Amino acid sequence: MNNILFVNNSEINPVNSGIQRITAILAKAFATQGWNCYGAYFEKSQASEDSLFLRKLKLDFTHESVRQLNAFIRAHDIKRIIVQECWPPKKLAIVRQALISLSDCQLFYCYHNKPGKEFVPPVLNTECFRLFHGSNKFKSLKKLLVALLPAPIYKHIVQRNVRHNYSYIHRTADKIVLLSASYIPDFLKLAGLKETETAKFIAIGNCLSFPEEIQPSPDKQKEVLIVGRLSDRQKRISTALKIWQSIEQSRCFQDWRLKIVGNGPDEPFYRHLVRKLRLKQVDFEGKQNPVPYYQQASIFLMTSSYEGFPMVLTEAQQLGTVPIAFDSYSALYDVIQHQRNGIIVRNGDIQTFVNMLTALMNSPQERSRLAANAREDCRQFAEENMIQKWITFLTTSESTTQTPRKS
């Protein structure tokens, strides 16, 4: 019998995050294969999807929780555990301790981000704004002081903790699932391992979010779209607003709008920046169902400092919204082929980004060509294709040797 346990940071609610959405997709697909899926989590969620799992277990960081997890695994004869990037790794340690006496249960760790994202420091301007306008002054002051550190010092401080975390994951897991094969060398380097130590790794990207019956609008609007959590350390929407400032200043695109869908801790800062830059063509839409926005927008804009395998990119492609993005993470090249199904700009090159965005906005024919290619190319990430990769991985992993369990 194939009994699988998913371990997540939070109880599963597919609208909360990409990781939770992927977990829900996998659990439903595995159930159709006759596999029994169970869930464990560290934090409760509102409106969780209770029908996904036969049983669920709430975890914490106590020895009692370790005992309960061990008993849960035994009671349900679970043979595979999929840890969906429980971070920090002390959450993984709870699972590891529960498995010490269970040598026949395999542990798979899924890392849903770019290895090395920890080296991206807090953003100085954002932390200054939070210090004066946020509610948690002490936390904002600490982050501001970190943001003021010279880059070599910040890297030195972070390096030791990064080495510990990545090497611990490698020692603990039987297999490590990354979102792109291009991330394997990065993970090995961060863990202090040799380039040849690749046996534990497999790469499986995220699948498409929408069913095929959801189609783009035949009448695309003059809209540029951003969808995501409003957090500047990762998403760098402040950079997007500066790019948009150049668009508005050109006076050639007064009938275009920039629409920002999502919420997050830096929304007040972004609204302040819109006022400061005197932007008139920006709309904050809040947290919404993004489908209607993808359907009518012509261009999708991404300025992130890092991503793992962002589902928003394939969502945009799926609904004919042409993506333009900085190459701040290598998995971008798994999704976008430059000037075939989107536009890639060298990371941090704002002027080239402005130039490429302007060219797209000026050419409906080019947008139509790129959108058609994008809709065709993104089908490689269709749910059935990615699920089949998972099924193949899980069935072939049965014969692999588990990592020795040590106390």
C-alpha positions in Angstrom: 0.0 0.0 0.0 1.3 3.5 -0.9 0.8 5.7 2.1 2.3 9.2 1.9 2.7 11.9 4.5 3.0 15.6 3.5 4.6 17.8 6.1 4.0 21.6 5.6 4.7 24.8 7.5 0.9 25.4 7.5 -2.3 23.6 7.2 -3.2 23.4 3.5 -5.2 26.2 2.0 -4.4 26.3 -1.8 -5.1 30.0 -2.1 -2.5 30.9 0.5 0.7 30.2 -1.4 2.2 28.3 -4.3 3.7 25.6 -2.1 0.3 24.9 -0.6 -1.4 24.9 -4.0 1.2 22.4 -5.3 0.7 20.2 -2.2 -3.0 20.2 -2.9 -2.5 19.3 -6.5 -0.2 16.4 -5.7 -2.4 15.0 -2.9 -5.4 15.0 -5.2 -3.5 13.4 -8.1 -1.9 10.7 -5.8 -5.4 9.8 -4.5 -6.5 9.0 -8.0 -3.6 6.5 -8.2 -5.0 4.8 -5.1 -2.4 6.2 -2.8 -3.4 7.3 0.7 -2.3 10.8 1.6 -1.9 12.2 5.2 -0.9 15.6 6.4 1.1 17.1 9.2 1.7 20.8 9.8 3.1 23.3 12.3 0.7 26.2 12.0 -3.1 26.3 11.5 -4.7 28.0 8.6 -8.1 29.6 8.1 -10.4 27.7 5.7 -8.0 24.8 5.3 -8.9 22.1 2.8 -9.9 19.3 5.1 -10.8 16.8 2.4 -7.3 16.4 1.1 -6.0 14.0 3.7 -7.4 11.0 5.4 -5.9 12.2 8.7 -3.9 15.2 9.9 -1.5 15.9 12.7 -0.6 19.3 14.3 3.1 19.5 15.2 5.2 21.7 17.4 8.8 21.7 18.7 8.3 19.4 21.7 9.5 15.9 22.4 5.8 14.9 22.7 5.3 16.1 19.1 8.1 13.8 18.0 6.5 10.9 19.8 3.1 11.7 18.3 4.6 11.9 14.8 6.4 8.6 15.2 3.1 6.9 16.4 1.2 8.6 13.5 3.6 7.2 10.9 3.5 3.7 12.5 -0.3 3.7 12.8 -0.9 4.5 9.2 2.0 2.5 7.8 3.5 5.5 6.1 6.5 4.7 3.8 7.2 8.0 2.2 7.3 11.5 3.7 7.3 14.6 1.5 8.5 17.6 3.5 7.4 20.7 1.6 10.2 23.1 2.5 9.5 23.4 6.2 11.8 26.3 7.1 13.8 26.8 9.2 15.4 23.3 9.2 14.6 22.8 12.8 11.1 21.8 11.5 12.9 19.1 9.4 14.7 18.0 12.6 11.3 17.1 14.2 10.6 14.8 11.3 14.1 13.3 11.4 13.8 12.6 15.1 10.5 10.8 14.6 12.1 8.6 12.0 15.1 7.4 14.0 13.6 3.9 14.6 11.8 3.7 11.2 14.5 2.7 8.7 11.9 1.6 6.1 10.3 5.1 5.8 11.8 7.4 3.1 12.2 11.1 3.7 12.0 13.5 0.7 12.7 17.2 1.1 11.3 19.6 -1.5 13.1 23.0 -1.7 10.7 25.5 -3.3 13.1 28.4 -3.8 16.4 29.5 -5.2 19.3 28.1 -3.2 21.2 31.0 -1.7 18.2 33.4 -1.4 19.4 34.0 2.1 22.2 36.2 0.7 19.7 38.9 -0.4 19.8 41.5 2.4 16.9 43.7 3.6 16.2 46.8 1.5 17.4 50.0 3.1 14.6 52.3 1.9 11.9 49.9 2.8 13.3 49.3 6.3 13.6 53.1 6.9 10.0 53.5 5.9 8.9 50.7 8.3 10.9 52.2 11.1 9.0 55.5 10.9 5.6 54.2 9.8 5.4 50.6 11.0 4.1 49.2 14.3 7.0 47.1 15.3 9.8 49.7 15.7 12.3 47.3 17.4 12.1 44.7 14.6 12.3 47.4 11.9 15.4 48.9 13.6 17.1 45.5 13.7 16.4 45.0 10.0 17.6 48.5 9.2 20.9 47.9 10.9 21.3 44.7 8.9 20.5 46.6 5.7 23.3 49.1 6.5 25.9 46.4 6.7 28.5 46.4 3.8 27.8 43.5 1.5 30.9 41.5 2.3 30.2 41.6 6.0 26.5 40.6 5.5 27.6 37.7 3.3 30.2 36.6 5.9 27.6 36.6 8.7 25.0 34.7 6.7 27.5 32.2 5.2 28.0 30.0 8.3 24.3 29.5 8.9 23.7 28.8 5.2 26.3 26.1 5.2 24.8 24.5 8.3 21.3 24.5 6.9 22.0 23.1 3.4 24.4 20.4 4.6 21.9 19.4 7.3 19.2 18.9 4.6 21.6 16.9 2.5 22.5 14.6 5.4 19.0 14.1 6.5 16.9 13.6 3.4 16.9 10.4 1.3 16.2 12.6 -1.8 16.1 16.3 -2.4 13.6 17.7 -4.9 14.6 21.0 -6.5 12.5 23.1 -8.9 15.2 23.2 -11.6 18.3 21.1 -12.5 20.2 24.4 -12.7 19.9 24.7 -8.9 21.7 21.5 -8.1 25.3 23.0 -8.4 24.2 25.9 -6.3 22.8 23.7 -3.5 26.0 21.6 -3.5 28.2 24.6 -3.3 26.2 26.1 -0.4 26.3 22.8 1.5 30.1 22.6 1.0 29.8 19.4 -1.1 31.6 18.2 -4.2 30.1 18.9 -7.6 29.9 15.2 -8.2 27.7 14.5 -5.2 24.4 14.7 -7.2 22.9 11.3 -6.4 20.3 12.6 -3.9 18.9 15.3 -6.3 16.0 15.3 -8.7 14.4 18.3 -10.4 10.7 18.7 -10.9 9.2 22.1 -11.7 5.8 23.4 -10.7 2.8 22.6 -12.9 0.3 25.0 -14.5 -2.3 26.6 -12.3 -5.3 26.8 -14.5 -7.4 24.2 -16.5 -7.3 24.5 -20.3 -10.9 25.8 -20.4 -9.8 29.1 -18.9 -8.8 31.2 -21.9 -7.3 34.7 -22.3 -9.6 37.5 -23.4 -9.7 38.0 -27.1 -9.6 41.7 -26.5 -6.4 42.3 -24.5 -6.2 45.7 -22.7 -3.4 48.2 -22.4 -2.4 46.9 -19.0 0.8 45.8 -17.4 0.3 43.4 -14.6 2.2 42.5 -11.3 0.9 39.6 -9.2 2.5 38.6 -6.0 3.2 39.2 -2.3 4.1 42.8 -1.7 7.5 42.3 0.0 10.3 44.3 -1.4 13.2 42.1 -0.2 12.1 39.5 -2.7 9.7 41.1 -5.2 11.5 44.5 -5.6 8.3 46.2 -6.7 9.9 49.5 -5.8 12.2 48.8 -8.8 9.1 48.1 -10.9 7.6 51.5 -9.9 10.8 53.2 -10.9 10.7 51.5 -14.3 7.1 52.6 -14.6 8.1 56.1 -13.7 10.1 56.2 -16.9 7.1 54.9 -18.8 4.8 57.6 -17.5 7.5 60.3 -18.1 7.7 59.4 -21.8 4.1 60.7 -22.2 3.6 58.1 -25.0 1.6 55.6 -22.9 -1.0 57.7 -21.1 -3.7 55.1 -22.0 -1.8 52.3 -20.3 -2.2 51.2 -16.6 0.0 49.3 -14.2 -2.1 47.0 -12.1 -0.7 45.4 -8.9 -2.6 42.4 -7.5 -1.7 41.1 -4.1 -1.0 42.3 -0.5 1.8 42.2 1.9 3.9 44.1 4.5 5.3 46.6 2.1 2.1 47.8 0.5 2.1 51.1 2.6 5.7 51.8 1.3 4.7 51.2 -2.3 1.7 53.5 -2.0 4.0 56.1 -0.5 6.5 55.6 -3.4 3.7 56.0 -5.9 2.9 59.4 -4.4 6.5 60.4 -4.1 7.2 59.5 -7.8 3.9 61.3 -8.8 2.6 58.2 -10.6 -0.9 58.5 -12.0 -1.4 55.3 -13.9 -0.9 52.7 -11.0 -3.8 50.7 -9.5 -3.4 48.7 -6.3 -6.1 45.9 -6.6 -5.4 44.1 -3.3 -5.6 40.3 -2.9 -7.9 39.1 -5.7 -8.5 36.1 -7.9 -5.8 36.9 -10.5 -7.5 35.1 -13.4 -9.5 38.1 -14.7 -6.4 40.2 -14.5 -4.2 37.8 -16.5 -7.0 37.4 -19.0 -7.1 41.1 -19.9 -3.6 42.3 -19.3 -1.1 42.4 -22.2 2.2 42.3 -20.3 3.3 40.7 -17.1 6.2 42.4 -15.2 8.6 40.7 -12.8 11.5 42.4 -11.0 12.1 39.9 -8.2 15.6 39.6 -6.6 15.1 35.9 -6.5 12.4 33.2 -7.1 12.2 29.5 -7.1 10.0 28.5 -10.0 7.3 31.2 -9.9 3.9 30.0 -10.9 2.9 33.5 -11.8 5.1 33.3 -14.9 3.4 30.2 -16.3 0.1 31.6 -15.2 0.8 34.7 -17.3 1.9 32.6 -20.3 -1.0 30.3 -20.0 -3.4 33.3 -20.3 -1.5 35.1 -23.1 0.1 37.8 -20.9 3.7 38.3 -22.2 6.2 38.1 -19.3 9.2 40.4 -19.0 11.6 39.6 -16.1 15.1 40.1 -14.7 17.3 37.0 -14.9 17.9 37.0 -11.1 17.4 33.2 -10.9 18.5 30.4 -13.2 15.1 28.6 -13.4 13.8 31.6 -15.3 15.4 30.0 -18.4 13.3 26.8 -17.9 10.2 28.9 -18.5 11.2 31.8 -20.8 13.0 31.7 -24.1 14.1 35.2 -24.7 12.1 36.9 -27.6 10.2 33.7 -28.3 7.7 33.4 -25.4 8.8 36.4 -23.2 11.6 38.8 -22.5 14.6 38.3 -20.3 16.6 41.3 -19.0 20.0 41.2 -17.3 19.5 41.5 -13.6 19.5 45.1 -12.4 19.7 46.7 -15.9 16.8 49.1 -15.4 17.4 51.1 -18.6 17.3 48.0 -20.8 14.2 46.8 -18.9 12.5 50.2 -19.7 13.6 49.9 -23.4 12.3 46.4 -23.8 9.1 47.1 -22.0 8.6 50.2 -24.2 9.1 48.2 -27.3 6.5 45.6 -26.2 4.0 48.3 -25.4 4.5 49.9 -28.8 4.0 46.7 -30.8 0.7 44.8 -30.5 2.0 42.4 -33.3 5.0 41.4 -31.2 2.9 40.9 -28.1 0.5 38.7 -30.1 3.4 36.6 -31.4 5.1 36.2 -28.0 1.7 35.4 -26.3 0.9 32.7 -28.9 4.3 31.1 -28.4 4.0 31.4 -24.6 0.6 29.6 -24.5 2.1 26.8 -26.6 5.4 26.4 -24.8 4.0 26.5 -21.2 2.1 23.2 -22.0 5.2 21.3 -21.1 4.3 22.2 -17.5 0.8 20.7 -17.8 -0.4 19.1 -14.6 -0.5 15.6 -16.1 3.2 15.9 -17.2 4.5 17.1 -13.9 2.4 14.5 -12.0 3.8 11.8 -14.1 7.3 12.9 -13.1 6.3 12.7 -9.5 4.8 9.2 -9.9 7.9 8.0 -11.7 10.1 9.4 -9.0 8.1 7.9 -6.2 7.8 4.5 -7.8 11.5 4.3 -8.7 12.6 5.5 -5.3 11.3 2.4 -3.7 14.5 0.5 -4.5 16.9 3.3 -3.2 18.7 2.9 0.0 17.5 5.1 2.8 19.8 7.5 4.8 20.9 5.8 8.0 18.9 7.1 11.0 21.1 8.3 13.8 20.0 9.9 17.1 
